[in-house]
Amino acid sequence: MDICFLEFNEWVHLRVNSVHGMLWLQTHFEDSQWEAIASQQVKLTKNNAKALAADATEAGLILNSVQSALNFSNS
């Protein structure tokens, strides 16, 4: 898996799990955001996460999308 999207309430946390995923993200984020990416502190809106996931899938990356267990208890 290259990138994992962890859904929590209104946000999606981005987790990078491979060098391939990290290198690919260089084309989508500015240099000023690299520290947050490397330390896994990136939060995206659901729409932005969907768009990023579509681009990543088209590029051939392997993705995983996980919905928080807390979201299931609120259903």
All heavy atoms as a GROMACS GRO file, in nm:
protein
  593
    1MET      N    1   0.085  -0.116   0.000
    1MET     CA    2   0.000   0.000   0.000
    1MET      C    3   0.090   0.124   0.000
    1MET      O    4   0.185   0.132   0.076
    1MET     CB    5  -0.090  -0.004   0.122
    1MET     CG    6  -0.170   0.119   0.142
    1MET     SD    7  -0.279   0.119   0.286
    1MET     CE    8  -0.215  -0.004   0.392
    2ASP      N    9   0.055   0.220  -0.084
    2ASP     CA   10   0.134   0.342  -0.097
    2ASP      C   11   0.080   0.456  -0.011
    2ASP      O   12   0.156   0.527   0.054
    2ASP     CB   13   0.141   0.387  -0.243
    2ASP     CG   14   0.208   0.284  -0.330
    2ASP    OD1   15   0.320   0.241  -0.295
    2ASP    OD2   16   0.150   0.244  -0.433
    3ILE      N   17  -0.051   0.475  -0.014
    3ILE     CA   18  -0.114   0.584   0.061
    3ILE      C   19  -0.241   0.531   0.127
    3ILE      O   20  -0.316   0.454   0.067
    3ILE     CB   21  -0.150   0.702  -0.032
    3ILE    CG1   22  -0.025   0.758  -0.099
    3ILE    CG2   23  -0.222   0.812   0.045
    3ILE    CD1   24  -0.053   0.864  -0.202
    4CYS      N   25  -0.264   0.575   0.249
    4CYS     CA   26  -0.384   0.537   0.322
    4CYS      C   27  -0.464   0.662   0.356
    4CYS      O   28  -0.407   0.763   0.400
    4CYS     CB   29  -0.345   0.463   0.450
    4CYS     SG   30  -0.487   0.402   0.544
    5PHE      N   31  -0.593   0.657   0.334
    5PHE     CA   32  -0.684   0.765   0.368
    5PHE      C   33  -0.768   0.720   0.488
    5PHE      O   34  -0.844   0.624   0.477
    5PHE     CB   35  -0.775   0.798   0.250
    5PHE     CG   36  -0.702   0.852   0.131
    5PHE    CD1   37  -0.649   0.768   0.034
    5PHE    CD2   38  -0.686   0.989   0.116
    5PHE    CE1   39  -0.581   0.818  -0.075
    5PHE    CE2   40  -0.619   1.040   0.006
    5PHE     CZ   41  -0.566   0.955  -0.089
    6LEU      N   42  -0.753   0.787   0.601
    6LEU     CA   43  -0.825   0.751   0.723
    6LEU      C   44  -0.934   0.854   0.749
    6LEU      O   45  -0.905   0.968   0.784
    6LEU     CB   46  -0.729   0.746   0.842
    6LEU     CG   47  -0.611   0.650   0.828
    6LEU    CD1   48  -0.507   0.678   0.935
    6LEU    CD2   49  -0.660   0.509   0.835
    7GLU      N   50  -1.058   0.814   0.730
    7GLU     CA   51  -1.170   0.906   0.746
    7GLU      C   52  -1.209   0.918   0.892
    7GLU      O   53  -1.227   0.819   0.962
    7GLU     CB   54  -1.288   0.856   0.664
    7GLU     CG   55  -1.403   0.953   0.659
    7GLU     CD   56  -1.516   0.905   0.572
    7GLU    OE1   57  -1.490   0.841   0.468
    7GLU    OE2   58  -1.632   0.932   0.608
    8PHE      N   59  -1.220   1.041   0.938
    8PHE     CA   60  -1.260   1.067   1.076
    8PHE      C   61  -1.347   1.192   1.077
    8PHE      O   62  -1.298   1.303   1.051
    8PHE     CB   63  -1.137   1.086   1.164
    8PHE     CG   64  -1.170   1.107   1.309
    8PHE    CD1   65  -1.213   1.001   1.388
    8PHE    CD2   66  -1.162   1.232   1.366
    8PHE    CE1   67  -1.244   1.019   1.522
    8PHE    CE2   68  -1.194   1.251   1.500
    8PHE     CZ   69  -1.235   1.144   1.577
    9ASN      N   70  -1.475   1.174   1.104
    9ASN     CA   71  -1.573   1.283   1.102
    9ASN      C   72  -1.569   1.355   0.968
    9ASN      O   73  -1.586   1.293   0.867
    9ASN     CB   74  -1.552   1.377   1.221
    9ASN     CG   75  -1.579   1.310   1.354
    9ASN    OD1   76  -1.663   1.221   1.362
    9ASN    ND2   77  -1.508   1.349   1.455
   10GLU      N   78  -1.542   1.484   0.969
   10GLU     CA   79  -1.543   1.563   0.844
   10GLU      C   80  -1.408   1.566   0.775
   10GLU      O   81  -1.395   1.628   0.670
   10GLU     CB   82  -1.589   1.707   0.874
   10GLU     CG   83  -1.731   1.715   0.925
   10GLU     CD   84  -1.832   1.653   0.829
   10GLU    OE1   85  -1.823   1.681   0.708
   10GLU    OE2   86  -1.918   1.576   0.875
   11TRP      N   87  -1.307   1.504   0.832
   11TRP     CA   88  -1.172   1.511   0.779
   11TRP      C   89  -1.123   1.374   0.736
   11TRP      O   90  -1.170   1.271   0.784
   11TRP     CB   91  -1.076   1.567   0.884
   11TRP     CG   92  -1.108   1.706   0.922
   11TRP    CD1   93  -1.173   1.747   1.034
   11TRP    CD2   94  -1.081   1.824   0.846
   11TRP    NE1   95  -1.187   1.883   1.034
   11TRP    CE2   96  -1.130   1.933   0.919
   11TRP    CE3   97  -1.019   1.849   0.725
   11TRP    CZ2   98  -1.120   2.065   0.875
   11TRP    CZ3   99  -1.008   1.979   0.680
   11TRP    CH2  100  -1.058   2.085   0.755
   12VAL      N  101  -1.025   1.376   0.647
   12VAL     CA  102  -0.957   1.254   0.605
   12VAL      C  103  -0.809   1.276   0.630
   12VAL      O  104  -0.750   1.372   0.579
   12VAL     CB  105  -0.982   1.224   0.456
   12VAL    CG1  106  -0.906   1.099   0.414
   12VAL    CG2  107  -1.132   1.207   0.429
   13HIS      N  108  -0.751   1.191   0.713
   13HIS     CA  109  -0.608   1.200   0.743
   13HIS      C  110  -0.531   1.120   0.638
   13HIS      O  111  -0.570   1.009   0.603
   13HIS     CB  112  -0.579   1.144   0.883
   13HIS     CG  113  -0.642   1.224   0.991
   13HIS    ND1  114  -0.580   1.329   1.052
   13HIS    CD2  115  -0.765   1.215   1.047
   13HIS    CE1  116  -0.660   1.382   1.141
   13HIS    NE2  117  -0.774   1.314   1.141
   14LEU      N  118  -0.423   1.178   0.592
   14LEU     CA  119  -0.340   1.116   0.488
   14LEU      C  120  -0.220   1.050   0.553
   14LEU      O  121  -0.148   1.113   0.631
   14LEU     CB  122  -0.295   1.225   0.391
   14LEU     CG  123  -0.210   1.185   0.274
   14LEU    CD1  124  -0.290   1.095   0.180
   14LEU    CD2  125  -0.162   1.308   0.200
   15ARG      N  126  -0.200   0.922   0.523
   15ARG     CA  127  -0.084   0.848   0.574
   15ARG      C  128  -0.008   0.792   0.454
   15ARG      O  129  -0.066   0.724   0.369
   15ARG     CB  130  -0.126   0.732   0.663
   15ARG     CG  131  -0.202   0.772   0.786
   15ARG     CD  132  -0.109   0.833   0.888
   15ARG     NE  133  -0.179   0.859   1.012
   15ARG     CZ  134  -0.214   0.979   1.055
   15ARG    NH1  135  -0.190   1.084   0.982
   15ARG    NH2  136  -0.275   0.996   1.169
   16VAL      N  137   0.119   0.820   0.448
   16VAL     CA  138   0.203   0.771   0.339
   16VAL      C  139   0.275   0.646   0.388
   16VAL      O  140   0.338   0.647   0.494
   16VAL     CB  141   0.305   0.878   0.295
   16VAL    CG1  142   0.387   0.828   0.178
   16VAL    CG2  143   0.234   1.007   0.260
   17ASN      N  144   0.265   0.538   0.310
   17ASN     CA  145   0.320   0.410   0.354
   17ASN      C  146   0.432   0.356   0.267
   17ASN      O  147   0.479   0.246   0.290
   17ASN     CB  148   0.207   0.306   0.362
   17ASN     CG  149   0.106   0.341   0.467
   17ASN    OD1  150   0.140   0.392   0.572
   17ASN    ND2  151  -0.020   0.315   0.439
   18SER      N  152   0.473   0.432   0.166
   18SER     CA  153   0.582   0.384   0.081
   18SER      C  154   0.658   0.502   0.022
   18SER      O  155   0.608   0.615   0.017
   18SER     CB  156   0.528   0.296  -0.033
   18SER     OG  157   0.467   0.378  -0.132
   19VAL      N  158   0.778   0.473  -0.020
   19VAL     CA  159   0.859   0.576  -0.087
   19VAL      C  160   0.790   0.618  -0.216
   19VAL      O  161   0.787   0.738  -0.249
   19VAL     CB  162   1.001   0.522  -0.115
   19VAL    CG1  163   1.080   0.618  -0.202
   19VAL    CG2  164   1.074   0.493   0.015
   20HIS      N  165   0.730   0.524  -0.286
   20HIS     CA  166   0.659   0.554  -0.410
   20HIS      C  167   0.546   0.654  -0.384
   20HIS      O  168   0.528   0.751  -0.458
   20HIS     CB  169   0.606   0.425  -0.471
   20HIS     CG  170   0.549   0.442  -0.608
   20HIS    ND1  171   0.430   0.385  -0.644
   20HIS    CD2  172   0.591   0.510  -0.716
   20HIS    CE1  173   0.402   0.417  -0.769
   20HIS    NE2  174   0.498   0.493  -0.814
   21GLY      N  175   0.471   0.631  -0.277
   21GLY     CA  176   0.363   0.722  -0.241
   21GLY      C  177   0.415   0.860  -0.204
   21GLY      O  178   0.358   0.962  -0.244
   22MET      N  179   0.524   0.864  -0.129
   22MET     CA  180   0.581   0.992  -0.089
   22MET      C  181   0.633   1.069  -0.210
   22MET      O  182   0.608   1.190  -0.221
   22MET     CB  183   0.694   0.967   0.012
   22MET     CG  184   0.747   1.092   0.073
   22MET     SD  185   0.625   1.171   0.179
   22MET     CE  186   0.702   1.150   0.335
   23LEU      N  187   0.701   1.003  -0.300
   23LEU     CA  188   0.752   1.069  -0.420
   23LEU      C  189   0.638   1.121  -0.507
   23LEU      O  190   0.644   1.231  -0.562
   23LEU     CB  191   0.842   0.975  -0.500
   23LEU     CG  192   0.974   0.940  -0.433
   23LEU    CD1  193   1.047   0.833  -0.515
   23LEU    CD2  194   1.061   1.063  -0.416
   24TRP      N  195   0.531   1.044  -0.517
   24TRP     CA  196   0.417   1.087  -0.598
   24TRP      C  197   0.353   1.212  -0.539
   24TRP      O  198   0.312   1.303  -0.612
   24TRP     CB  199   0.315   0.974  -0.610
   24TRP     CG  200   0.198   1.011  -0.693
   24TRP    CD1  201   0.190   1.006  -0.829
   24TRP    CD2  202   0.073   1.062  -0.647
   24TRP    NE1  203   0.067   1.051  -0.871
   24TRP    CE2  204  -0.007   1.086  -0.760
   24TRP    CE3  205   0.021   1.090  -0.522
   24TRP    CZ2  206  -0.135   1.136  -0.751
   24TRP    CZ3  207  -0.107   1.141  -0.513
   24TRP    CH2  208  -0.184   1.163  -0.627
   25LEU      N  209   0.347   1.221  -0.407
   25LEU     CA  210   0.286   1.336  -0.342
   25LEU      C  211   0.363   1.466  -0.368
   25LEU      O  212   0.306   1.575  -0.358
   25LEU     CB  213   0.273   1.313  -0.191
   25LEU     CG  214   0.161   1.217  -0.152
   25LEU    CD1  215   0.170   1.182  -0.005
   25LEU    CD2  216   0.025   1.275  -0.186
   26GLN      N  217   0.490   1.455  -0.406
   26GLN     CA  218   0.567   1.575  -0.440
   26GLN      C  219   0.502   1.652  -0.554
   26GLN      O  220   0.518   1.773  -0.562
   26GLN     CB  221   0.710   1.539  -0.480
   26GLN     CG  222   0.798   1.503  -0.365
   26GLN     CD  223   0.938   1.470  -0.411
   26GLN    OE1  224   0.960   1.414  -0.518
   26GLN    NE2  225   1.035   1.506  -0.329
   27THR      N  226   0.430   1.585  -0.640
   27THR     CA  227   0.366   1.652  -0.753
   27THR      C  228   0.235   1.719  -0.713
   27THR      O  229   0.177   1.790  -0.794
   27THR     CB  230   0.338   1.552  -0.868
   27THR    OG1  231   0.244   1.454  -0.824
   27THR    CG2  232   0.467   1.484  -0.913
   28HIS      N  233   0.187   1.696  -0.592
   28HIS     CA  234   0.057   1.748  -0.550
   28HIS      C  235   0.061   1.847  -0.433
   28HIS      O  236  -0.040   1.911  -0.404
   28HIS     CB  237  -0.036   1.632  -0.514
   28HIS     CG  238  -0.083   1.558  -0.634
   28HIS    ND1  239  -0.004   1.468  -0.701
   28HIS    CD2  240  -0.199   1.564  -0.702
   28HIS    CE1  241  -0.071   1.421  -0.804
   28HIS    NE2  242  -0.190   1.477  -0.806
   29PHE      N  243   0.174   1.855  -0.365
   29PHE     CA  244   0.185   1.945  -0.251
   29PHE      C  245   0.309   2.033  -0.264
   29PHE      O  246   0.409   1.992  -0.321
   29PHE     CB  247   0.194   1.864  -0.120
   29PHE     CG  248   0.066   1.797  -0.082
   29PHE    CD1  249   0.038   1.668  -0.125
   29PHE    CD2  250  -0.028   1.862  -0.004
   29PHE    CE1  251  -0.081   1.605  -0.091
   29PHE    CE2  252  -0.147   1.800   0.031
   29PHE     CZ  253  -0.173   1.671  -0.013
   30GLU      N  254   0.300   2.152  -0.209
   30GLU     CA  255   0.411   2.246  -0.211
   30GLU      C  256   0.518   2.206  -0.109
   30GLU      O  257   0.489   2.135  -0.012
   30GLU     CB  258   0.361   2.387  -0.178
   30GLU     CG  259   0.264   2.440  -0.282
   30GLU     CD  260   0.212   2.577  -0.246
   30GLU    OE1  261   0.273   2.646  -0.161
   30GLU    OE2  262   0.109   2.615  -0.303
   31ASP      N  263   0.640   2.256  -0.130
   31ASP     CA  264   0.751   2.224  -0.041
   31ASP      C  265   0.720   2.260   0.104
   31ASP      O  266   0.761   2.189   0.196
   31ASP     CB  267   0.878   2.300  -0.084
   31ASP     CG  268   0.934   2.248  -0.216
   31ASP    OD1  269   0.895   2.138  -0.259
   31ASP    OD2  270   1.018   2.320  -0.274
   32SER      N  271   0.647   2.367   0.125
   32SER     CA  272   0.616   2.411   0.262
   32SER      C  273   0.528   2.310   0.338
   32SER      O  274   0.519   2.317   0.460
   32SER     CB  275   0.546   2.547   0.259
   32SER     OG  276   0.422   2.538   0.190
   33GLN      N  277   0.466   2.217   0.268
   33GLN     CA  278   0.378   2.119   0.331
   33GLN      C  279   0.446   1.985   0.358
   33GLN      O  280   0.386   1.895   0.415
   33GLN     CB  281   0.254   2.100   0.244
   33GLN     CG  282   0.175   2.229   0.230
   33GLN     CD  283   0.069   2.221   0.123
   33GLN    OE1  284   0.089   2.157   0.020
   33GLN    NE2  285  -0.043   2.286   0.147
   34TRP      N  286   0.574   1.974   0.319
   34TRP     CA  287   0.642   1.846   0.331
   34TRP      C  288   0.662   1.799   0.474
   34TRP      O  289   0.654   1.681   0.504
   34TRP     CB  290   0.777   1.850   0.257
   34TRP     CG  291   0.752   1.812   0.116
   34TRP    CD1  292   0.743   1.898   0.009
   34TRP    CD2  293   0.724   1.684   0.066
   34TRP    NE1  294   0.711   1.827  -0.103
   34TRP    CE2  295   0.699   1.697  -0.072
   34TRP    CE3  296   0.716   1.558   0.124
   34TRP    CZ2  297   0.668   1.588  -0.151
   34TRP    CZ3  298   0.684   1.450   0.044
   34TRP    CH2  299   0.662   1.466  -0.092
   35GLU      N  300   0.687   1.891   0.565
   35GLU     CA  301   0.706   1.850   0.704
   35GLU      C  302   0.578   1.785   0.758
   35GLU      O  303   0.583   1.682   0.826
   35GLU     CB  304   0.745   1.969   0.790
   35GLU     CG  305   0.783   1.928   0.931
   35GLU     CD  306   0.836   2.045   1.012
   35GLU    OE1  307   0.890   2.141   0.955
   35GLU    OE2  308   0.820   2.037   1.136
   36ALA      N  309   0.464   1.843   0.727
   36ALA     CA  310   0.336   1.787   0.771
   36ALA      C  311   0.311   1.650   0.708
   36ALA      O  312   0.262   1.558   0.774
   36ALA     CB  313   0.222   1.883   0.739
   37ILE      N  314   0.346   1.635   0.581
   37ILE     CA  315   0.327   1.506   0.514
   37ILE      C  316   0.417   1.400   0.578
   37ILE      O  317   0.371   1.290   0.610
   37ILE     CB  318   0.356   1.517   0.363
   37ILE    CG1  319   0.249   1.604   0.296
   37ILE    CG2  320   0.362   1.379   0.298
   37ILE    CD1  321   0.280   1.642   0.154
   38ALA      N  322   0.544   1.434   0.596
   38ALA     CA  323   0.640   1.338   0.652
   38ALA      C  324   0.603   1.298   0.794
   38ALA      O  325   0.627   1.185   0.834
   38ALA     CB  326   0.780   1.397   0.646
   39SER      N  327   0.545   1.389   0.870
   39SER     CA  328   0.508   1.357   1.008
   39SER      C  329   0.362   1.311   1.020
   39SER      O  330   0.309   1.300   1.130
   39SER     CB  331   0.533   1.478   1.099
   39SER     OG  332   0.456   1.588   1.057
   40GLN      N  333   0.299   1.286   0.906
   40GLN     CA  334   0.163   1.233   0.898
   40GLN      C  335   0.061   1.321   0.970
   40GLN      O  336  -0.025   1.272   1.043
   40GLN     CB  337   0.158   1.089   0.950
   40GLN     CG  338   0.247   0.997   0.871
   40GLN     CD  339   0.236   0.853   0.912
   40GLN    OE1  340   0.156   0.814   0.996
   40GLN    NE2  341   0.316   0.768   0.849
   41GLN      N  342   0.070   1.451   0.947
   41GLN     CA  343  -0.021   1.546   1.010
   41GLN      C  344  -0.113   1.614   0.908
   41GLN      O  345  -0.169   1.719   0.937
   41GLN     CB  346   0.059   1.652   1.084
   41GLN     CG  347   0.139   1.596   1.198
   41GLN     CD  348   0.223   1.702   1.266
   41GLN    OE1  349   0.229   1.816   1.223
   41GLN    NE2  350   0.289   1.663   1.372
   42VAL      N  351  -0.131   1.554   0.792
   42VAL     CA  352  -0.214   1.615   0.688
   42VAL      C  353  -0.359   1.574   0.707
   42VAL      O  354  -0.391   1.456   0.720
   42VAL     CB  355  -0.164   1.574   0.548
   42VAL    CG1  356  -0.258   1.624   0.441
   42VAL    CG2  357  -0.024   1.625   0.524
   43LYS      N  358  -0.447   1.675   0.708
   43LYS     CA  359  -0.592   1.652   0.709
   43LYS      C  360  -0.650   1.715   0.584
   43LYS      O  361  -0.619   1.829   0.552
   43LYS     CB  362  -0.656   1.718   0.831
   43LYS     CG  363  -0.629   1.653   0.961
   43LYS     CD  364  -0.716   1.704   1.074
   43LYS     CE  365  -0.736   1.852   1.078
   43LYS     NZ  366  -0.808   1.898   1.198
   44LEU      N  367  -0.734   1.641   0.516
   44LEU     CA  368  -0.798   1.689   0.394
   44LEU      C  369  -0.949   1.686   0.411
   44LEU      O  370  -1.002   1.605   0.487
   44LEU     CB  371  -0.761   1.599   0.275
   44LEU     CG  372  -0.613   1.580   0.245
   44LEU    CD1  373  -0.597   1.469   0.143
   44LEU    CD2  374  -0.554   1.709   0.193
   45THR      N  375  -1.017   1.772   0.336
   45THR     CA  376  -1.163   1.760   0.331
   45THR      C  377  -1.195   1.632   0.254
   45THR      O  378  -1.111   1.580   0.179
   45THR     CB  379  -1.227   1.880   0.259
   45THR    OG1  380  -1.185   1.880   0.122
   45THR    CG2  381  -1.191   2.011   0.327
   46LYS      N  382  -1.315   1.582   0.270
   46LYS     CA  383  -1.353   1.459   0.200
   46LYS      C  384  -1.346   1.478   0.048
   46LYS      O  385  -1.300   1.388  -0.023
   46LYS     CB  386  -1.492   1.414   0.243
   46LYS     CG  387  -1.493   1.360   0.384
   46LYS     CD  388  -1.630   1.310   0.425
   46LYS     CE  389  -1.628   1.262   0.568
   46LYS     NZ  390  -1.756   1.208   0.611
   47ASN      N  391  -1.388   1.593  -0.002
   47ASN     CA  392  -1.383   1.617  -0.146
   47ASN      C  393  -1.239   1.621  -0.197
   47ASN      O  394  -1.209   1.566  -0.304
   47ASN     CB  395  -1.456   1.747  -0.182
   47ASN     CG  396  -1.605   1.733  -0.174
   47ASN    OD1  397  -1.659   1.622  -0.179
   47ASN    ND2  398  -1.676   1.844  -0.159
   48ASN      N  399  -1.150   1.687  -0.124
   48ASN     CA  400  -1.010   1.692  -0.165
   48ASN      C  401  -0.945   1.554  -0.160
   48ASN      O  402  -0.866   1.519  -0.246
   48ASN     CB  403  -0.931   1.791  -0.080
   48ASN     CG  404  -0.962   1.935  -0.116
   48ASN    OD1  405  -1.011   1.964  -0.224
   48ASN    ND2  406  -0.934   2.025  -0.024
   49ALA      N  407  -0.980   1.477  -0.057
   49ALA     CA  408  -0.927   1.342  -0.046
   49ALA      C  409  -0.974   1.254  -0.162
   49ALA      O  410  -0.898   1.175  -0.216
   49ALA     CB  411  -0.968   1.280   0.088
   50LYS      N  412  -1.101   1.271  -0.200
   50LYS     CA  413  -1.156   1.195  -0.313
   50LYS      C  414  -1.081   1.227  -0.442
   50LYS      O  415  -1.047   1.138  -0.520
   50LYS     CB  416  -1.304   1.230  -0.330
   50LYS     CG  417  -1.396   1.114  -0.330
   50LYS     CD  418  -1.538   1.161  -0.354
   50LYS     CE  419  -1.628   1.093  -0.256
   50LYS     NZ  420  -1.769   1.118  -0.283
   51ALA      N  421  -1.056   1.356  -0.464
   51ALA     CA  422  -0.985   1.398  -0.585
   51ALA      C  423  -0.841   1.347  -0.584
   51ALA      O  424  -0.792   1.297  -0.686
   51ALA     CB  425  -0.988   1.550  -0.597
   52LEU      N  426  -0.775   1.355  -0.470
   52LEU     CA  427  -0.638   1.306  -0.459
   52LEU      C  428  -0.633   1.155  -0.479
   52LEU      O  429  -0.544   1.104  -0.548
   52LEU     CB  430  -0.580   1.344  -0.323
   52LEU     CG  431  -0.431   1.318  -0.305
   52LEU    CD1  432  -0.348   1.406  -0.398
   52LEU    CD2  433  -0.390   1.341  -0.160
   53ALA      N  434  -0.728   1.083  -0.422
   53ALA     CA  435  -0.734   0.938  -0.438
   53ALA      C  436  -0.756   0.899  -0.584
   53ALA      O  437  -0.696   0.803  -0.634
   53ALA     CB  438  -0.842   0.879  -0.349
   54ALA      N  439  -0.841   0.972  -0.653
   54ALA     CA  440  -0.865   0.944  -0.795
   54ALA      C  441  -0.738   0.965  -0.876
   54ALA      O  442  -0.704   0.881  -0.961
   54ALA     CB  443  -0.978   1.032  -0.848
   55ASP      N  444  -0.666   1.074  -0.849
   55ASP     CA  445  -0.539   1.099  -0.919
   55ASP      C  446  -0.437   0.990  -0.889
   55ASP      O  447  -0.367   0.943  -0.978
   55ASP     CB  448  -0.481   1.234  -0.878
   55ASP     CG  449  -0.554   1.352  -0.937
   55ASP    OD1  450  -0.638   1.332  -1.028
   55ASP    OD2  451  -0.526   1.466  -0.894
   56ALA      N  452  -0.429   0.950  -0.763
   56ALA     CA  453  -0.333   0.848  -0.721
   56ALA      C  454  -0.365   0.713  -0.785
   56ALA      O  455  -0.275   0.642  -0.831
   56ALA     CB  456  -0.331   0.835  -0.569
   57THR      N  457  -0.493   0.678  -0.790
   57THR     CA  458  -0.534   0.552  -0.853
   57THR      C  459  -0.499   0.554  -1.002
   57THR      O  460  -0.448   0.455  -1.055
   57THR     CB  461  -0.685   0.530  -0.833
   57THR    OG1  462  -0.711   0.522  -0.693
   57THR    CG2  463  -0.731   0.402  -0.900
   58GLU      N  464  -0.526   0.667  -1.067
   58GLU     CA  465  -0.494   0.679  -1.209
   58GLU      C  466  -0.344   0.666  -1.234
   58GLU      O  467  -0.301   0.614  -1.336
   58GLU     CB  468  -0.544   0.814  -1.261
   58GLU     CG  469  -0.534   0.828  -1.411
   58GLU     CD  470  -0.599   0.955  -1.461
   58GLU    OE1  471  -0.712   0.985  -1.418
   58GLU    OE2  472  -0.536   1.023  -1.542
   59ALA      N  473  -0.264   0.710  -1.137
   59ALA     CA  474  -0.118   0.702  -1.149
   59ALA      C  475  -0.065   0.563  -1.116
   59ALA      O  476   0.054   0.536  -1.130
   59ALA     CB  477  -0.053   0.805  -1.057
   60GLY      N  478  -0.153   0.474  -1.069
   60GLY     CA  479  -0.113   0.336  -1.041
   60GLY      C  480  -0.072   0.309  -0.897
   60GLY      O  481  -0.021   0.201  -0.867
   61LEU      N  482  -0.095   0.403  -0.807
   61LEU     CA  483  -0.062   0.380  -0.667
   61LEU      C  484  -0.163   0.286  -0.604
   61LEU      O  485  -0.278   0.278  -0.647
   61LEU     CB  486  -0.060   0.512  -0.588
   61LEU     CG  487   0.073   0.587  -0.589
   61LEU    CD1  488   0.100   0.648  -0.724
   61LEU    CD2  489   0.075   0.691  -0.483
   62ILE      N  490  -0.119   0.216  -0.502
   62ILE     CA  491  -0.207   0.126  -0.427
   62ILE      C  492  -0.257   0.202  -0.305
   62ILE      O  493  -0.178   0.251  -0.225
   62ILE     CB  494  -0.132  -0.002  -0.384
   62ILE    CG1  495  -0.083  -0.076  -0.509
   62ILE    CG2  496  -0.221  -0.091  -0.299
   62ILE    CD1  497   0.013  -0.188  -0.479
   63LEU      N  498  -0.389   0.212  -0.292
   63LEU     CA  499  -0.450   0.290  -0.185
   63LEU      C  500  -0.529   0.203  -0.090
   63LEU      O  501  -0.575   0.095  -0.126
   63LEU     CB  502  -0.546   0.395  -0.244
   63LEU     CG  503  -0.492   0.486  -0.353
   63LEU    CD1  504  -0.601   0.581  -0.398
   63LEU    CD2  505  -0.370   0.560  -0.306
   64ASN      N  506  -0.546   0.255   0.029
   64ASN     CA  507  -0.634   0.193   0.127
   64ASN      C  508  -0.716   0.306   0.188
   64ASN      O  509  -0.662   0.411   0.221
   64ASN     CB  510  -0.554   0.121   0.235
   64ASN     CG  511  -0.642   0.042   0.328
   64ASN    OD1  512  -0.758   0.018   0.300
   64ASN    ND2  513  -0.587   0.002   0.440
   65SER      N  514  -0.843   0.286   0.202
   65SER     CA  515  -0.931   0.387   0.262
   65SER      C  516  -1.000   0.324   0.381
   65SER      O  517  -1.063   0.219   0.369
   65SER     CB  518  -1.034   0.432   0.159
   65SER     OG  519  -1.109   0.538   0.208
   66VAL      N  520  -0.987   0.389   0.497
   66VAL     CA  521  -1.041   0.334   0.620
   66VAL      C  522  -1.132   0.437   0.685
   66VAL      O  523  -1.093   0.553   0.702
   66VAL     CB  524  -0.927   0.296   0.718
   66VAL    CG1  525  -0.983   0.244   0.848
   66VAL    CG2  526  -0.833   0.197   0.654
   67GLN      N  527  -1.251   0.393   0.722
   67GLN     CA  528  -1.342   0.480   0.796
   67GLN      C  529  -1.323   0.454   0.944
   67GLN      O  530  -1.312   0.340   0.988
   67GLN     CB  531  -1.486   0.454   0.755
   67GLN     CG  532  -1.583   0.555   0.813
   67GLN     CD  533  -1.723   0.533   0.761
   67GLN    OE1  534  -1.763   0.421   0.734
   67GLN    NE2  535  -1.797   0.640   0.746
   68SER      N  536  -1.317   0.560   1.021
   68SER     CA  537  -1.297   0.548   1.165
   68SER      C  538  -1.407   0.464   1.229
   68SER      O  539  -1.523   0.475   1.193
   68SER     CB  540  -1.296   0.688   1.228
   68SER     OG  541  -1.302   0.677   1.367
   69ALA      N  542  -1.370   0.384   1.327
   69ALA     CA  543  -1.468   0.304   1.402
   69ALA      C  544  -1.565   0.396   1.475
   69ALA      O  545  -1.680   0.362   1.497
   69ALA     CB  546  -1.397   0.213   1.501
   70LEU      N  547  -1.521   0.516   1.511
   70LEU     CA  548  -1.609   0.610   1.578
   70LEU      C  549  -1.723   0.652   1.488
   70LEU      O  550  -1.832   0.679   1.534
   70LEU     CB  551  -1.529   0.734   1.624
   70LEU     CG  552  -1.425   0.708   1.732
   70LEU    CD1  553  -1.345   0.835   1.758
   70LEU    CD2  554  -1.490   0.659   1.859
   71ASN      N  555  -1.697   0.661   1.357
   71ASN     CA  556  -1.802   0.697   1.263
   71ASN      C  557  -1.911   0.590   1.258
   71ASN      O  558  -2.027   0.620   1.242
   71ASN     CB  559  -1.746   0.718   1.123
   71ASN     CG  560  -1.667   0.847   1.112
   71ASN    OD1  561  -1.679   0.936   1.195
   71ASN    ND2  562  -1.587   0.857   1.009
   72PHE      N  563  -1.873   0.463   1.273
   72PHE     CA  564  -1.972   0.356   1.269
   72PHE      C  565  -2.063   0.362   1.391
   72PHE      O  566  -2.181   0.334   1.382
   72PHE     CB  567  -1.902   0.219   1.265
   72PHE     CG  568  -1.832   0.192   1.135
   72PHE    CD1  569  -1.696   0.171   1.131
   72PHE    CD2  570  -1.903   0.191   1.014
   72PHE    CE1  571  -1.631   0.146   1.013
   72PHE    CE2  572  -1.838   0.166   0.896
   72PHE     CZ  573  -1.702   0.144   0.894
   73SER      N  574  -2.010   0.400   1.505
   73SER     CA  575  -2.091   0.404   1.626
   73SER      C  576  -2.192   0.519   1.623
   73SER      O  577  -2.289   0.515   1.695
   73SER     CB  578  -2.002   0.416   1.750
   73SER     OG  579  -1.933   0.540   1.749
   74ASN      N  580  -2.169   0.619   1.537
   74ASN     CA  581  -2.261   0.731   1.525
   74ASN      C  582  -2.369   0.707   1.420
   74ASN      O  583  -2.457   0.789   1.403
   74ASN     CB  584  -2.184   0.859   1.490
   74ASN     CG  585  -2.096   0.904   1.602
   74ASN    OD1  586  -2.124   0.876   1.719
   74ASN    ND2  587  -1.987   0.971   1.570
   75SER      N  588  -2.363   0.597   1.350
   75SER     CA  589  -2.459   0.570   1.241
   75SER      C  590  -2.591   0.523   1.296
   75SER      O  591  -2.602   0.462   1.397
   75SER     CB  592  -2.403   0.464   1.148
   75SER     OG  593  -2.285   0.510   1.089
   0.00000   0.00000   0.00000
